[in-house]
């Protein structure tokens, strides 16, 4: 208990900067997975920071949970699901595709299509505004050729 | 006394701004020369008054006058002078006063030097500037007064957040605001043009330099902020898609589009209505950025203010500006006749393509930034929209944009031939592929790196393509050297500017792709005398000592970097503990090379006499900052072009 209190005191006075060496997993492959997952998980008390980038205590706790699950043999998606079950979709920095995020994910596509439509409409209107030019008559073509030859 | 003078000047400024708006808009409507001239006079008076207010607040910070709430809560007598002064805008009230000061400065410049403008257009521009300035002055006076006094001043102040006590961040807000507020001029010109019902090449020639200047400042401001995040926050990240970052990025995207569409208005008399809309949207996004940061609607590491009263005021102002100007646009824009016609494959077509992509990107960032707010407000609970979302939306948009950036400038106006241009670029294409292949092999030739190699190819394509375009202008390798040299001299500065800006982006892409794909990280407990391998160097912890600072104590580690047993250099990162407010920060020590940064951090002591240390190899990242600088330089060079100066104050007179 005393040691715990001491640890807490240290944590409060000197927040850790992101991932600490003592929380890292021994197996480099597992640690790499933990880091990849960490970048996609939100530190819930921070603003748009991943748990890997945050020095908040909660982020540290979440990093440890991620590593515990990985050490127990969970797959990446199982780890994510474990956290979503406890904290909701809010913990995912990449929001899942569902009814609530439909507009978010389709929005950029919609914007791109709208931009395409605007461009198309612009060229169409431009075409309508000018009457098509009549092609050159044979006589005019000959005169043009003569002019071009003189230039050269 | 000086404080009261500043306070009084600010109150007076509110009324002068309103008078400026009334005189300018009404005078122009009536065609009354006297009223219009008075509006310009008011613009100059506003600049003086706001200048006095800003100087008074700065004075209070310099002498550490803690009888002001603002100074007491944001400054400290032991702070170095640079941070006393930067503390003026390191808080909500002061930063708004800076906003207003820059606004008054720009309005004053138009009022004083705008002699070449048609009088009614000038009066309307000055009038709209007055409206915006009035709104901001009222906002400051009624909700965020920096001159408020305390009955019993404390002995010393609370100090400035230590993270902000840094040269990079001292100048980040002024640059950002010079950018935001610079777009207000384009906005005022757009509104004035809508009232006048006329947009022509002369109008565009006026708007372009302002937009260009604003863009240069905003580019520098964003780069400074990003650079600061990189070296100060201590884990080598430089962009988080944080709402506050997005707030500055959206006006940049829209402003970049505006820059290019104004070009089409100037050269080809087309895209007028679209350019007006972009001017309105760009400034609206600048205001929205201020709203997002200042209202506390989104709290983040950057936001240091939250107050619903303020939020409502800004929201009302935003609604008035955006709603009002869009309504005016809806009524008057259909009357704007477009002149120059062009085919989709043409220089104009390329610029329009750029515009549509930039707008889509700005819209997507806006959507991602506001989406959590909307879902929350509609009772849908909390959702996170983080970097993975923005990256997956942004990358597909940027790829076609960058591909087209090398092609567009080589197309002819009105009607271009894509196939011919592609043939002219065949060497560039081949070189880009070879470059990407070499980089990919050097990085280990892994399948997972193919996307990164694609990014390298894009960067090379853009960089070489931009240079190739310049080379073709000079007939380099085709004409004799002497002739090519003469031709190089004849290339207008604006063309150099474009090459620099586009090439700068290419360099920045190198940095973005390199650092996000091939970063190496070492985090460990180290004892003095231990060595860790980072990329191609050995890092030895030589010593750790305690050093005092002016308003902090620091733990300073010294690392010796050596390669193959040969000493390279020493790096000394610090971990600082500030006294007021008590907060630790890490001062990283970075060694930059052509190929990347060696980045070292020392953290807290760990049990057993060791220290937590972090090392990063950040490949190519210096090119990101260099690229941003080159982009800004490109804007600056373009601004110096004589053809632009025609539109700028001195010289040109109409009748």
Contacts between the chains, C-beta under 8 A, distances in Angstrom:
chain1	res1	chain2	res2	distance
A	10	B	604	7.9
A	14	B	584	5.8
A	14	B	604	4.8
A	15	B	584	7.1
A	16	B	603	7.1
A	16	B	604	7.2
A	16	B	612	7.8
A	17	B	234	5.1
A	17	B	235	6.7
A	17	B	586	6.2
A	17	B	601	7.1
A	17	B	603	5.3
A	17	B	612	7.9
A	17	B	614	7.3
A	18	B	234	7.5
A	18	B	235	4.8
A	18	B	614	8.0
A	19	B	523	5.8
A	20	B	523	7.3
A	20	B	612	6.3
A	21	B	523	5.2
A	21	B	524	4.8
A	21	B	525	4.9
A	21	B	606	7.5
A	21	B	612	5.9
A	22	B	525	7.2
A	22	B	606	7.3
A	24	B	523	6.8
A	39	B	387	7.7
A	40	B	386	7.7
A	40	B	388	5.8
A	42	B	384	4.8
A	42	B	386	6.3
A	46	B	301	7.7
A	47	B	242	6.2
A	47	B	243	7.0
A	47	B	298	6.9
A	47	B	299	6.1
A	47	B	300	3.3
A	47	B	301	6.2
A	48	B	240	6.1
A	48	B	241	6.5
A	48	B	242	4.9
A	48	B	243	6.6
A	48	B	300	6.7
A	48	B	384	7.3
A	48	B	385	7.9
A	48	B	386	5.6
A	48	B	387	7.7
A	49	B	240	6.7
A	49	B	242	7.8
A	49	B	301	7.6
A	50	B	386	7.0
A	50	B	387	7.4
A	52	B	235	7.9
A	53	B	235	6.1
A	53	B	237	5.9
A	53	B	240	7.1
A	88	B	381	7.1
A	88	B	382	7.2
A	89	B	383	6.1
A	89	B	384	7.4
A	90	B	381	7.5
A	90	B	382	4.4
A	90	B	383	6.4
A	90	B	384	5.5
A	91	B	384	7.2
A	92	B	384	6.1
A	92	B	386	8.0
A	93	B	384	5.3
A	93	B	385	7.8
A	93	B	386	2.7
A	93	B	387	6.2
A	93	B	388	5.5
A	93	B	389	7.4
A	94	B	386	6.4
A	94	B	388	3.4
A	94	B	389	5.6
A	94	B	392	7.5
A	95	B	383	5.2
A	95	B	384	6.2
A	95	B	385	5.9
A	95	B	389	6.4
A	100	B	375	6.3
A	100	B	380	5.4
A	100	B	381	7.7
A	100	B	383	6.4
A	101	B	371	7.8
A	101	B	383	6.3
A	103	B	367	7.8
A	103	B	371	7.5
A	104	B	367	6.6
A	104	B	368	6.9
A	104	B	371	4.8
A	104	B	383	7.7
A	104	B	385	6.6
A	104	B	389	7.4
A	107	B	363	7.9
A	107	B	364	6.8
A	107	B	367	4.5
A	107	B	371	7.9
A	108	B	360	6.9
A	108	B	363	7.6
A	108	B	364	4.0
A	108	B	367	6.8
A	108	B	393	4.6
A	108	B	397	7.7
A	111	B	359	7.8
A	111	B	360	4.7
A	111	B	363	4.5
A	111	B	364	6.0
A	111	B	367	7.5
A	112	B	360	5.0
A	112	B	397	7.4
A	114	B	360	8.0
A	115	B	356	3.9
A	115	B	357	7.2
A	115	B	359	6.2
A	115	B	360	4.9
A	116	B	356	7.3
A	118	B	356	6.6
A	119	B	344	7.5
A	119	B	352	6.3
A	119	B	353	7.4
A	119	B	356	5.6
A	122	B	352	7.2
A	123	B	343	7.8
A	123	B	344	5.7
A	126	B	338	7.8
A	126	B	341	5.5
A	126	B	342	7.7
A	129	B	341	7.7
A	130	B	341	6.2
